[in-house]
Amino acid sequence: MGKWKSKMQQGLVELPCRRKILRYNADYDLSAKEGADTLAYIALLEEKLLPALLHTFWIEAENYCSVTKPWFASRIAFPMSLYVPGKMSREALNRILLTKGGPPLYSLTEVEAQIYRDAKECLNLLSKRLGTSQFFFGDTPTTLDAFVFGFLAPIYKVCFPRVQLQEHLKQLPNLCRFCDDILTCYFRLTVSGHSPAGQDTADANLQKLTQLVNKESNLIEKIRLSLFLCRWMTTFVRVLSIPLVSSQRSSLLQVEKKLVQ
């Protein structure tokens, strides 16, 4: 087992080198300086932009309740859909406070203001680095382009009630064009290569779906509360040893069965 594990680890270490030799690497044509720039900008994204992205999706109350929570809950089986989004929101908050909440930033309001200042500064640096080029290192996408797109596309495309970071991004037209070009070239839905028609209709349908999922999520929470109250009442009666009339017991069980269905 140990030998197999060591071989697997050795293979994972050698894989990037072999891919580069076989030209299976997006950064094959980059110079050493450009490779170092790639690592530096990726570190910048994770240090400056990621906290604001986490806050926008998971901490900002309006965005979380109307967009993030319904989307994630709709893809997770019940009853975990009632627990996992909240857990992820708490983990995002803890991460932000642990990494950005040191002195002199003591309150959450001060931390929020700082992370959005850092994020806007990061977007400005990315815009300046991209300039008028199609991609960050010329006409061919690299690892850095994939990283930047992964951070920018959710901010650019998701319809949030609170759009502080989105508004700043839309003031940088070259970054918006960068996202649009990648969506058109690599995520198109038509064979012709053009953007699919009816994008406004698709966005409207997506918004309606979000509202529907949000209503269903609220309904599930109400059902869960009703079940909890019914079971609590039953347990309370049993603990106090208060005899139930058979008709009352049967009616209570029927209500509980209907709620479960």
C-alpha positions as CSV (number, residue, x, y, z in Angstrom):
1,M,0.0,0.0,0.0
2,G,2.8,2.4,0.9
3,K,4.7,1.7,-2.3
4,W,1.6,2.2,-4.4
5,K,0.9,5.5,-2.6
6,S,4.4,6.7,-3.2
7,K,4.2,5.8,-6.9
8,M,0.9,7.7,-7.2
9,Q,2.4,10.8,-5.5
10,Q,5.5,10.6,-7.8
11,G,3.2,10.4,-10.8
12,L,1.2,13.4,-9.7
13,V,4.4,15.4,-9.4
14,E,5.7,14.3,-12.8
15,L,2.3,14.8,-14.6
16,P,2.7,18.6,-15.2
17,C,6.2,18.1,-16.7
18,R,5.0,15.3,-19.0
19,R,2.0,17.3,-20.1
20,K,4.3,20.3,-20.9
21,I,6.6,18.0,-22.9
22,L,3.7,16.7,-24.9
23,R,2.3,20.3,-25.3
24,Y,-0.8,19.4,-23.2
25,N,-0.3,22.5,-21.1
26,A,-2.0,25.8,-21.7
27,D,1.2,27.6,-20.5
28,Y,3.6,25.7,-22.8
29,D,4.6,28.8,-24.8
30,L,5.0,31.1,-21.8
31,S,8.4,32.4,-20.8
32,A,9.7,32.0,-17.3
33,K,8.7,35.6,-16.5
34,E,5.2,35.0,-17.8
35,G,4.9,31.8,-15.7
36,A,6.0,33.8,-12.6
37,D,3.4,36.5,-13.4
38,T,0.7,33.8,-13.7
39,L,1.5,32.6,-10.2
40,A,1.6,36.1,-8.8
41,Y,-1.8,37.1,-10.3
42,I,-3.4,33.8,-9.1
43,A,-2.1,34.6,-5.6
44,L,-3.5,38.2,-6.0
45,L,-7.0,36.8,-7.0
46,E,-7.1,34.5,-3.9
47,E,-5.8,37.2,-1.6
48,K,-7.8,40.2,-2.8
49,L,-10.8,39.1,-4.9
50,L,-11.9,35.8,-3.3
51,P,-13.0,37.3,0.1
52,A,-15.3,39.8,-1.7
53,L,-16.6,37.0,-3.9
54,L,-17.4,34.9,-0.8
55,H,-19.1,37.9,0.9
56,T,-21.2,38.7,-2.2
57,F,-22.5,35.1,-2.5
58,W,-22.6,33.9,1.1
59,I,-22.6,36.8,3.6
60,E,-24.6,39.6,2.0
61,A,-28.1,38.8,3.3
62,E,-30.2,39.8,0.3
63,N,-27.9,38.0,-2.2
64,Y,-27.8,34.8,0.0
65,C,-31.5,34.6,0.6
66,S,-32.7,35.4,-2.9
67,V,-29.9,33.8,-5.1
68,T,-27.3,31.6,-3.4
69,K,-29.4,29.6,-0.9
70,P,-32.2,28.7,-3.4
71,W,-29.7,27.7,-6.1
72,F,-27.6,25.5,-3.8
73,A,-30.7,24.1,-2.0
74,S,-32.3,23.1,-5.3
75,R,-29.3,20.9,-6.1
76,I,-29.0,19.2,-2.7
77,A,-31.3,16.4,-1.5
78,F,-33.7,17.0,1.4
79,P,-33.1,17.4,4.3
80,M,-29.4,18.3,3.7
81,S,-30.7,21.2,1.5
82,L,-31.9,22.9,4.7
83,Y,-28.5,22.5,6.4
84,V,-25.6,22.7,3.9
85,P,-26.2,26.2,2.5
86,G,-26.2,27.6,6.1
87,K,-23.1,25.7,6.9
88,M,-21.3,27.0,3.8
89,S,-22.3,30.5,4.7
90,R,-20.9,30.2,8.2
91,E,-17.7,28.8,6.8
92,A,-17.3,31.7,4.4
93,L,-17.8,34.2,7.2
94,N,-15.3,32.4,9.4
95,R,-12.8,32.3,6.6
96,I,-13.2,36.1,6.0
97,L,-12.9,36.9,9.7
98,L,-9.8,34.7,10.2
99,T,-7.9,36.0,7.2
100,K,-9.1,39.7,7.2
101,G,-10.4,40.3,10.7
102,G,-7.1,41.1,12.4
103,P,-6.1,44.5,13.9
104,P,-6.9,47.3,13.1
105,L,-10.1,45.9,11.6
106,Y,-12.2,44.7,14.5
107,S,-15.8,45.1,13.5
108,L,-17.5,43.2,10.6
109,T,-18.4,46.5,9.0
110,E,-14.8,47.5,8.8
111,V,-13.8,44.1,7.4
112,E,-16.5,44.3,4.7
113,A,-15.3,47.8,3.7
114,Q,-11.7,46.7,3.4
115,I,-12.4,43.5,1.4
116,Y,-14.4,45.4,-1.2
117,R,-11.7,48.1,-1.4
118,D,-9.2,45.3,-2.0
119,A,-11.4,43.6,-4.6
120,K,-11.9,46.8,-6.6
121,E,-8.2,47.4,-6.5
122,C,-7.6,43.9,-7.8
123,L,-10.1,44.4,-10.6
124,N,-8.4,47.6,-11.6
125,L,-5.0,45.8,-11.7
126,L,-6.5,43.0,-13.9
127,S,-8.0,45.6,-16.2
128,K,-4.7,47.4,-16.6
129,R,-2.8,44.1,-17.2
130,L,-5.3,42.9,-19.8
131,G,-5.4,46.2,-21.7
132,T,-6.7,45.8,-25.2
133,S,-5.5,42.2,-25.6
134,Q,-7.9,39.4,-26.1
135,F,-6.3,37.3,-23.3
136,F,-3.7,38.1,-20.7
137,F,-0.7,36.7,-22.7
138,G,-1.7,37.4,-26.2
139,D,-4.2,35.7,-28.5
140,T,-4.2,32.3,-26.8
141,P,-5.8,31.5,-23.4
142,T,-3.6,30.3,-20.6
143,T,-4.0,29.1,-17.0
144,L,-4.3,32.7,-15.8
145,D,-7.2,33.4,-18.2
146,A,-9.1,30.4,-16.8
147,F,-8.5,31.5,-13.2
148,V,-9.6,35.1,-13.9
149,F,-12.7,34.0,-15.8
150,G,-13.6,31.6,-12.9
151,F,-13.6,34.6,-10.6
152,L,-15.1,37.2,-12.8
153,A,-17.9,35.3,-14.6
154,P,-20.1,34.7,-11.5
155,I,-19.8,38.4,-10.5
156,Y,-20.5,39.5,-14.0
157,K,-23.5,37.2,-14.9
158,V,-25.4,36.4,-11.7
159,C,-28.4,38.8,-11.0
160,F,-27.9,40.0,-7.5
161,P,-30.1,42.4,-5.5
162,R,-26.9,43.9,-4.1
163,V,-24.4,44.6,-6.9
164,Q,-21.6,46.6,-5.4
165,L,-18.8,44.5,-6.9
166,Q,-20.8,43.9,-10.1
167,E,-21.2,47.6,-10.7
168,H,-17.5,48.2,-10.4
169,L,-16.7,45.3,-12.8
170,K,-19.1,46.7,-15.4
171,Q,-17.2,50.0,-15.3
172,L,-14.2,48.1,-16.7
173,P,-15.3,47.3,-20.3
174,N,-12.2,45.2,-21.2
175,L,-12.9,42.7,-18.4
176,C,-16.5,42.5,-19.5
177,R,-15.5,41.9,-23.1
178,F,-13.0,39.3,-21.8
179,C,-15.9,37.4,-20.1
180,D,-18.2,37.7,-23.1
181,D,-15.5,36.4,-25.5
182,I,-14.8,33.3,-23.4
183,L,-18.5,32.6,-22.9
184,T,-19.1,33.0,-26.7
185,C,-16.1,30.9,-27.8
186,Y,-16.0,28.1,-25.2
187,F,-19.5,27.9,-23.7
188,R,-21.7,28.6,-26.7
189,L,-24.9,26.6,-27.1
190,T,-25.1,26.8,-30.9
191,V,-23.0,25.0,-33.5
192,S,-22.4,28.2,-35.5
193,G,-20.3,29.7,-32.8
194,H,-22.5,32.8,-32.3
195,S,-24.1,33.7,-29.0
196,P,-27.5,31.9,-28.7
197,A,-30.6,33.9,-29.5
198,G,-33.1,34.8,-26.9
199,Q,-30.5,35.4,-24.1
200,D,-32.9,37.9,-22.5
201,T,-35.6,35.2,-22.4
202,A,-33.2,32.8,-20.9
203,D,-32.3,35.3,-18.2
204,A,-35.9,35.9,-17.5
205,N,-36.6,32.2,-17.2
206,L,-33.7,31.8,-14.9
207,Q,-35.0,34.6,-12.6
208,K,-38.4,32.9,-12.5
209,L,-36.8,29.6,-11.7
210,T,-34.9,31.3,-8.8
211,Q,-38.1,32.8,-7.4
212,L,-39.9,29.4,-7.7
213,V,-37.1,27.6,-5.9
214,N,-37.1,30.2,-3.2
215,K,-40.8,29.7,-2.6
216,E,-40.4,26.0,-2.5
217,S,-37.5,26.4,0.0
218,N,-39.7,28.5,2.3
219,L,-42.5,25.9,2.0
220,I,-40.1,23.1,3.0
221,E,-39.0,25.1,6.0
222,K,-42.6,25.6,7.1
223,I,-43.4,21.9,6.7
224,R,-40.3,21.0,8.7
225,L,-41.3,23.4,11.5
226,S,-44.8,21.9,11.5
227,L,-43.4,18.4,11.7
228,F,-41.1,19.4,14.6
229,L,-44.0,20.9,16.5
230,C,-46.2,17.8,16.0
231,R,-43.5,15.5,17.2
232,W,-42.6,17.8,20.1
233,M,-46.2,17.8,21.2
234,T,-46.4,14.0,21.0
235,T,-43.2,13.6,23.0
236,F,-44.3,16.1,25.5
237,V,-47.6,14.2,26.1
238,R,-45.7,10.9,26.4
239,V,-43.2,12.3,28.9
240,L,-46.0,13.7,31.1
241,S,-47.9,10.5,30.8
242,I,-51.0,12.2,29.9
243,P,-53.4,9.7,28.3
244,L,-54.7,10.6,24.9
245,V,-58.2,9.8,23.7
246,S,-58.0,7.4,20.8
247,S,-59.6,9.9,18.5
248,Q,-57.1,12.6,19.4
249,R,-54.2,10.2,18.9
250,S,-55.4,9.1,15.5
251,S,-56.1,12.7,14.4
252,L,-52.6,13.8,15.4
253,L,-51.0,10.8,13.6
254,Q,-53.1,11.6,10.4
255,V,-51.9,15.3,10.5
256,E,-48.3,14.1,10.8
257,K,-48.7,11.6,7.9
258,K,-50.1,14.4,5.7
259,L,-47.3,16.7,6.4
260,V,-44.7,14.0,5.6
261,Q,-46.4,13.3,2.3
